[in-house]
Structure formats: C-alpha cells, structure tokens
Amino acid sequence: MALVSAKDMLEKAKAGHYAVGQFNINNLEWTKSVLTTAQELNSPVILGVSEGAGKYMTGYKTVAAMTEAMIEELGITVPVALHLDHGGYEGCKKCIEAGFSSIMFDGSHLPFDENVAKTTELVALTKKKGLSIEAEVGSIGGEEDGVVGAGEIADPQECKKISDLGVTMLAAGIGNIHGVYPENWKGLDFGALDKIQALTGDRPLVLHGGTGIPDDMIKKAIGLGVSKINVNTECQLSFAAATREYIEAGKDKQGKGFDPRKLLAPGAEAIKNTVKEKMELFGSVGKA
C-alpha cells in the first residue's frame, strides 16, 4: 500500500472519538518498529519526521524512498502517512517535492498575519497534490529543532481563522510541551481546548508533546476533539533504556553481541512496546 494523506484517517478518528498516533522516526529501526506494530494492531499510523531527523537521515528523498520501500517489502496494508513535523516554509516545499504525503507548517512563532499568508499558500499547494497539511497556533512548550516555546495557550479566534483556511488538522497550544514534563507542570488547559473545539467544528485537532501526559488527560483531550497525538520522546527514552540494559549486562561482549543487528534489537523491541501502549490508549487499534 502506498503512502496516504492523513485526511481520511483523522476525519474517521474525529467522528469515532479516538486518536491516531504520530510516532517520530529517526532511522531504519524506528521506522520498521512503528510500521510493524501498526500492522500487527491493524491501526492507521502517521510517521513524523522533524527537519533535524530528515537531515540526519541524509534528506527527505531518502526518508520517503526508505518508507515506501519498507511498506512494500513488509507487506504493510494499514494506512500510513509520512508527515513533516514542525516544518518551516522551505522544509514543507522540499517534503512535497520529495514524496511526503503530509506536512506541518509551523508558523506559530511568526506574526499571525504571516502565519496566515504562508499557511494559505501551502494549503493551495497541498490540495493540488492531494496531501494533508497541519498548521499551528500558539507555541508548544519545550524545544523542537531549535524552536523554543513557553507553552502559550492558543487564541481560539486565531485557531478559527487558521482552521477556516482549509487545513486538514490544527495544532493548538493548550499548555503542552515537547520533551519530559517538569514537576511543576500545570496540566492541559481543557477550557481553552473546549473553546477551540467549539469554534473549529469538525476540524481534527492535534496534541503535541504526548510523552508524559497522564492517561486520563489524554482520554479527556480525545473527548474534546483531539484526533492526532504526537509521540517522540517516549520512544527515545524506551530505546535508550533497553540499549543501556543490553550493554550494561555485557551482552555486547557475548558471541557477536556487538553486531548492530543484535545491539539495536532490544531498543527496537522497546519502541514497539511503547507504540503498542500508545495505540491502545489512543483507541486506534483495529481502526485501519
């Protein structure tokens, strides 16, 4: 099955009151773990690629070609979208050319009028190509590829204006942050989310910074219109912990334990377990 736009899967999720997970990929192991888990659980899935990860994997064309070949070779039949995460204007255009099926233009750090203008242009471009597009209003806390946000709450009226441009999905800051949540975190602002949902109607909403948000908050957010939840840090943490355990146990010194296929296997398995837990929590299992 070829890569698909995220439009249909997210509209179904919104109508069905569940969420599709976006799991960021960083290499072949990451991609394989996410794809095989989605197939095993019969769940739609979105593969997220940050601009930094895209550069690390030598470029967006490499990522798109690897993902499409892997879908074919592994016999993946569930819907898979390949999505640029927190893209700048030029990054978005490069991903469209490279064969991505979805993009996110993050204009949240720009003056609002400029965010509107550039989002409008990219909406027109993606519609021509049949791709999905995510926009953002209100910065997400933490750091993502050098963009630092304090976690500001999005203005519901600005959310409506961006939503009305015809974006596929909308990321709105509601107190969520990238990375590990601090102990003094105040939690998600459900009042703001409720107002945004009321003004944006059927538009699927996106929750960034899915790592570390309590399960009950995740479920409440889904009930208030969140249809896409991004997970990155949690996969990185589980991968690192499993790899550390393997090395500290000295398994890399046993037989050919240093072989990268063996060295990376526990981490890859840990990612699969994390993805499985999230898909079950989000309610996307069996929804492909």
N, C-alpha and C positions, 0 to 999 in steps of 0.2 A: 504493500500500500504506500502511495506517495505521501509526502508531507501535505498537511491540510491547514487551512486558515483556522484560527481558534474560534471563529464566529459561531458556528453551529454548536460546538461542544459547550460554549459558555452560555448561549441562549437556552440550551436544554438544562444546564445546571441551574440557571436563574429560575426557570419555570419549575424545576424539580426540587428546589431548596437544598442543593448540595453544592460543593465547590470542586473545581478541577485544580490539581496541584501543578504549579510551575516549579520544576526542580532544575537548578542551575547545573550545567555541565562544565567540566574543566579539562577533560581528556577522554580517551577511548574507554577506560574503565568506568568512569562516571556515566557516560552515555549508555554503555551496554547494561549497566546495573539498572538504570532508570527504565530503559526500554523493555527489558526482560520482565521486570516487576509489573509494569503496566500491562503487558501481555498476559502474564500469569493471573492477574487480578481482573482482567477484562475491563480496564479503566482507561478513559481518554487521558492524555498527558500533554503537558507543554514543557519543552526543553528550553530553558533560559540560558542565554549567552550574554555575559556582560562584555563591554568593549575591551576590558582588560583580558578576559578569558579568550576572547576572539583573537587578540594579538598573540597571546601565549600559544594558542593552537595554530599559529602561523597565518591566520587570516580567515575571514568569513567564508570564502570559497572552499577552503579545506574543511571547515566545520560542516557546511551544507553537504558537500560531497561525501564525507565520512558518515553523516547521519543517514542520508538517503541510501547509501550502500549497506549500512548496517540494518536498516529497516528491511531491505530486500533479503540479505543473507540470513537474518534471524527469523524471517517469516512473520514479521510484526503486522498484525491486521487491525489493531486498535487505532483510533485517530491520534495522530502525533503532529503537533505544531512546533516549528522551530522559531524561537522568538528572541529578538534582540531585547536585552534588559537594560533600562536606563540609557538609551541611546541619545546621542546628540544628533543634530540635523544631518551632518555629513555621514555619520555612522549609519543612520537609518537608510540613507540613499545607497550606501555601499552594500548593506544587507539585502535590500530589494534586488540589486543587481546580482548578488551572489547566490540567490535562490532560497532565501529565508521565506517562510510562509506567514510570518507575523513580525511586527516591530513595535517597540515602545519608544515614543518620543518624549523625553523628559525635559519639558520646558518650564518646570516648576521654579527653577532658580532665575528665570528670566522675568523682565517686566511682563505683566499679564497680557498686554496688547501684543507683545512679540510672541508669547506662547500661543495665543490665538492665531496669529498670522501664519506661523510656521506649522502649527498643527493642521490648519485649514489646507495648506499646500500638500502636506503629506497624506491627509485623508483622501484628497483627489487622486494622488499617485497610487495609493494602495487600492483604491476602488477599481482603478483601471486594470490592475494586476490580479484582483481577487484575493488580496491579502488582508489580514486583520491588523488593526492598529490600536494601541493603548496610549492614552495621554495621562498626564499627572497634574494635579492641582494641590498645592500645599506640600511642603517638603517632608520627606520621610526622614526620621532621625537617624543619626549614625553616619557612616561613610560608605559610599559605593563608588569605586573608581575615582576617588579624589573629590567627589561632590559630597560636601558635608551638610547635613541638615539637622536642625534642632528639634525636629518633630512637630512642626507647627500644624495647627488644625486648619483644614481647608475651609474656605468660604463657600457655603452651599450655593450661593448665587453664581460664583465663578465656576463651580462644578457644573451647574446647569448650562452656562454659556459654552463651556468646552464640550459637554455631552451633546449639545444641540448641533455641533459641527459635524456630527455623524461618525464619531469614533466608535470602535467596536466595544471598547471597555475603558473604564475610568479608574485610575488610582487616585485616591484622595487621602491626604494625611489626616489621621484621626488619633495621633499620639503614638503611632507605631514607629519602631526604629529598626535599622539594619544591625545585624550582629547580636551579641549577647545583651539581654536587657539588664540594666542596673538594678540594684536592690531597692532604690527609691522611686522606681518607675510607677507612675500614677495609674497605669492601665489605659485601655482604649476608651475613647470618648464616644459612647453609644448614642448620646444625644445628638452629636454632630452627624454621626452616621445615619441616624434616623431622618434628619432633615435633608441630607444629601440624597438618600434613597427616595424620599417623597418628591423631590424636585427632578430627579433624573429618571424616574419611572422604571421601565424595563431594561435600562442600560446595565449590563453586568458590571459590578464594582470589584476592585482588586485590593487585596490586603497584602502589602509588602511587609517584610520583616516577620515572617511566620514562625521563626525559631524562638521558642521560649514563651510564647503567648499561652496562658493556661487553656486547657481544653474547653472549659465552659465558656470562655470568652470567644474562642474560635467558633463554637456552635451558635452562640448568640449573634456573632457577626454574620454568619451564613444566613441566619434567620432574618437579618436586616438587609439582605441583598448582595452580600459578598459572594461572588461566584468563581473567583480565582484567588488562590493563596500561594505566595512565593516562599519557597524554602531553599536556603543555600547553606547558611552557617551550620545548621544541624547535621547536614550530610558531611560537611568538612570535619566537624568535631567527632562524629562517629568513625569516619575514615581514619583520622589521626589516632584515636584511642585504640582501634583494632590493630593498626600498624605498629604502634608503640608496644602493645602487649606481645605481639609476634616477635619483635626484635628483643625486647627485654627478657623474653623466655628463652632466647638463644636459638630460636628455630631457624634463623637465617644462617646459622653455622652448622646445621644438621643436614647431611646429604647435600643436595643442591638447593638448600633453602634460600640462598641468595638470588636464585633465578627470579627475575622481576615478575614472572607469571605466578610464582609462589608467594613472593614478598608482597605483592599487591592484592592477592586473593582475599585475605581476611578483611581488608578495608573495603573492597568491592562488595563483599557479602554484607558488611555492616551498613553500607549505603542502601542496599536492597531492603534490609530490615527497617531502616528509617523511612524509606519511601512507602513501604507497606503500611507501617503505623500511620503515616500521614494520610494515605489514600483512604484507609478505614475511617479515620477521624473526619475527613472531609466529606465522606459519603459517596465517593466516586466509583467504588468497587462495583463491578457488574453493570456499569452505565455506558460502556463503549458502544 
